[in-house]
Amino acid sequence: MTIDEQTRTELEAAAFRRLLEHLRARTDVQNIDLMNLAGFCRNCLSNWFEDAAKARGVPVTRDEARSMVYGMPYEEWKARHQAPATDAQKTNFAQSHKH
């Protein structure tokens, strides 16, 4: 693929925005499920966003980054959509995150 750096950045940003829209719509998919299957979750995305902002000298708080990813304050998302993790989810998480 031969595209200039600006276009590549714009395409990556568009793909990221679409990923966020998808995750906001799929509230049935719990963060622990994402962690168990893919090794990252919505919180990881918000942490990566925060890290990138800080690396560029852009002041972003953890709460601001999470609101950007979740589309609402994190505590509100948890209250509306987060179910308690099942024993099976917890076991899978423990197995998949052994070091």
Rosetta silent file (secondary structure, phi, psi, omega in degrees, C-alpha in Angstrom):
SEQUENCE: MTIDEQTRTELEAAAFRRLLEHLRARTDVQNIDLMNLAGFCRNCLSNWFEDAAKARGVPVTRDEARSMVYGMPYEEWKARHQAPATDAQKTNFAQSHKH
SCORE:     score description
SCORE:     0.000 S_00000001
   1 L     0.000  130.789  178.852    0.000    0.000    0.000 S_00000001
   2 L  -119.439  100.375  175.630    1.395    3.351   -0.976 S_00000001
   3 L  -137.070  154.551  179.920   -0.248    6.248    0.828 S_00000001
   4 L   -73.843  162.316 -175.374    1.157    9.374    2.363 S_00000001
   5 H   -60.558  -40.951  179.921    1.614    9.666    6.125 S_00000001
   6 H   -62.965  -44.905  179.323   -1.242   12.156    6.605 S_00000001
   7 H   -64.931  -42.329  178.357   -3.729    9.932    4.776 S_00000001
   8 H   -59.010  -45.043  179.293   -2.548    6.879    6.731 S_00000001
   9 H   -61.394  -42.428  179.325   -3.055    8.773   10.015 S_00000001
  10 H   -65.078  -39.296  178.375   -6.543    9.851    8.934 S_00000001
  11 H   -67.777  -41.603  177.271   -7.478    6.291    7.968 S_00000001
  12 H   -62.725  -41.319  178.674   -6.153    4.932   11.265 S_00000001
  13 H   -63.556  -41.528  178.867   -8.142    7.572   13.154 S_00000001
  14 H   -64.155  -40.751  178.653  -11.290    6.674   11.215 S_00000001
  15 H   -65.288  -40.544  178.202  -10.782    2.975   11.977 S_00000001
  16 H   -63.683  -44.434  177.944  -10.256    3.762   15.660 S_00000001
  17 H   -60.733  -38.637  178.966  -13.425    5.872   15.792 S_00000001
  18 H   -67.463  -39.283  175.344  -15.335    3.008   14.168 S_00000001
  19 H   -59.451  -44.756  178.713  -13.934    0.550   16.721 S_00000001
  20 H   -61.928  -44.036  177.602  -15.133    2.848   19.506 S_00000001
  21 H   -58.937  -43.184 -179.939  -18.597    3.099   17.939 S_00000001
  22 H   -62.171  -47.499 -179.365  -18.732   -0.679   17.664 S_00000001
  23 H   -66.340  -34.088  177.137  -17.692   -1.207   21.291 S_00000001
  24 H   -67.187  -35.109  179.443  -20.187    1.410   22.485 S_00000001
  25 H   -75.975  -28.898 -176.333  -22.970   -0.391   20.620 S_00000001
  26 L   -97.111   60.386  179.705  -21.920   -3.832   21.897 S_00000001
  27 L   -67.180  -13.931  176.297  -22.540   -3.249   25.571 S_00000001
  28 L   -71.398  -20.578  178.940  -23.357   -6.955   25.834 S_00000001
  29 L   -87.215  112.189 -177.809  -19.656   -7.694   25.396 S_00000001
  30 L   -78.622  154.068  178.054  -18.081   -7.353   28.802 S_00000001
  31 H   -58.209  -38.329 -179.563  -14.524   -6.101   29.294 S_00000001
  32 H   -64.611  -33.530  176.171  -13.522   -9.416   30.849 S_00000001
  33 H   -65.085  -43.484  177.087  -14.705  -11.178   27.677 S_00000001
  34 H   -60.954  -44.478  179.259  -12.533   -8.862   25.590 S_00000001
  35 H   -62.148  -42.476 -178.463   -9.575   -9.489   27.894 S_00000001
  36 H   -67.286  -36.005 -176.552  -10.079  -13.248   27.767 S_00000001
  37 H   -91.444  -38.129 -171.358  -10.362  -13.370   23.985 S_00000001
  38 H  -117.490  -12.707  179.544   -8.182  -10.513   22.755 S_00000001
  39 L    81.170    9.645  174.849   -5.946   -9.543   25.657 S_00000001
  40 L  -150.898  163.363  179.754   -7.251   -5.961   25.781 S_00000001
  41 L  -144.626 -172.515  179.864  -10.454   -4.159   26.698 S_00000001
  42 H   -59.702  -38.581  178.549  -12.060   -0.743   26.687 S_00000001
  43 H   -64.230  -38.715  176.773   -9.959    0.297   29.680 S_00000001
  44 H   -60.049  -45.661  179.171   -6.798   -0.665   27.799 S_00000001
  45 H   -59.021  -42.938 -179.704   -7.869    1.522   24.879 S_00000001
  46 H   -67.600  -36.929  177.026   -8.465    4.454   27.194 S_00000001
  47 H   -64.820  -41.242  179.154   -5.086    3.899   28.875 S_00000001
  48 H   -65.039  -39.074  176.909   -3.357    3.799   25.476 S_00000001
  49 H   -62.854  -46.443  179.042   -5.123    7.015   24.481 S_00000001
  50 H   -60.295  -45.252  178.817   -4.050    8.656   27.730 S_00000001
  51 H   -59.757  -44.445 -179.890   -0.448    7.478   27.241 S_00000001
  52 H   -63.770  -40.878  179.167   -0.376    8.826   23.674 S_00000001
  53 H   -63.574  -47.680 -179.080   -1.777   12.171   24.796 S_00000001
  54 H   -63.789  -35.478  178.031    0.739   12.516   27.608 S_00000001
  55 H   -63.186  -26.229  179.238    3.595   11.568   25.259 S_00000001
  56 L   -99.518    6.882  178.555    2.597   14.547   23.115 S_00000001
  57 L    76.922   19.913  179.619    2.184   16.874   26.082 S_00000001
  58 L   -96.030  118.890 -178.355   -1.612   16.907   25.865 S_00000001
  59 L   -73.141  113.373  177.545   -3.173   16.960   29.343 S_00000001
  60 L  -135.446  130.203  176.978   -5.760   14.171   29.539 S_00000001
  61 L   -87.331  163.360  176.822   -6.987   12.575   32.748 S_00000001
  62 H   -58.654  -43.449  179.600   -7.835    8.907   33.102 S_00000001
  63 H   -63.015  -40.321  178.297  -11.515    9.827   33.528 S_00000001
  64 H   -64.989  -42.297  179.380  -11.470   11.941   30.352 S_00000001
  65 H   -64.686  -41.979  179.266   -9.845    9.140   28.370 S_00000001
  66 H   -66.450  -40.352  177.322  -12.362    6.603   29.647 S_00000001
  67 H   -61.819  -36.535  178.958  -15.294    8.896   28.845 S_00000001
  68 H   -64.885  -42.255 -179.271  -13.926    9.252   25.314 S_00000001
  69 H   -73.482  -46.213 -175.552  -13.767    5.461   24.878 S_00000001
  70 H   -79.845  -19.589 -177.318  -17.022    4.593   26.640 S_00000001
  71 L    79.654    9.992  179.087  -19.023    7.540   25.294 S_00000001
  72 L  -169.243  167.425  175.174  -20.057    8.417   28.850 S_00000001
  73 L   -56.958  140.962 -176.538  -18.429    8.547   32.274 S_00000001
  74 H   -55.609  -44.646 -179.001  -16.938    5.159   33.156 S_00000001
  75 H   -61.874  -35.690  177.118  -18.921    4.829   36.394 S_00000001
  76 H   -66.596  -43.908  178.833  -22.142    5.428   34.462 S_00000001
  77 H   -60.666  -45.492  179.373  -21.218    2.761   31.885 S_00000001
  78 H   -58.862  -45.164 -178.296  -20.416    0.286   34.662 S_00000001
  79 H   -64.320  -36.323 -177.811  -23.741    0.955   36.385 S_00000001
  80 H   -81.816  -37.796 -165.029  -25.698    0.541   33.138 S_00000001
  81 H  -125.528  -18.774 -173.925  -23.852   -2.285   31.401 S_00000001
  82 L   -85.836  122.235  176.829  -21.280   -4.127   33.491 S_00000001
  83 L   -95.220  153.951  174.931  -22.403   -7.452   34.868 S_00000001
  84 L   -60.481  141.874  178.631  -20.543   -9.244   37.633 S_00000001
  85 L   -67.831  138.020  177.274  -17.919  -11.588   36.231 S_00000001
  86 L   -78.126  164.959  176.294  -18.922  -15.228   36.317 S_00000001
  87 H   -60.193  -39.229  179.455  -16.725  -17.878   37.888 S_00000001
  88 H   -64.118  -42.155  178.236  -15.979  -19.197   34.383 S_00000001
  89 H   -63.136  -42.594  179.878  -14.912  -15.732   33.185 S_00000001
  90 H   -64.222  -42.326  178.461  -12.687  -15.292   36.231 S_00000001
  91 H   -63.613  -45.684  178.169  -11.097  -18.711   35.721 S_00000001
  92 H   -59.824  -42.529  179.370  -10.513  -18.015   32.030 S_00000001
  93 H   -62.118  -46.422 -179.637   -8.958  -14.646   32.901 S_00000001
  94 H   -61.082  -40.516  179.920   -6.644  -16.216   35.476 S_00000001
  95 H   -68.818  -40.922 -174.433   -5.582  -18.885   32.962 S_00000001
  96 H   -81.006  -11.363 -177.605   -5.047  -16.488   30.066 S_00000001
  97 L  -118.469   28.006  173.142   -3.084  -13.954   32.101 S_00000001
  98 L   -75.804  142.181  178.817   -0.519  -16.194   33.761 S_00000001
  99 L  -111.927    0.000    0.000    3.014  -14.896   33.374 S_00000001
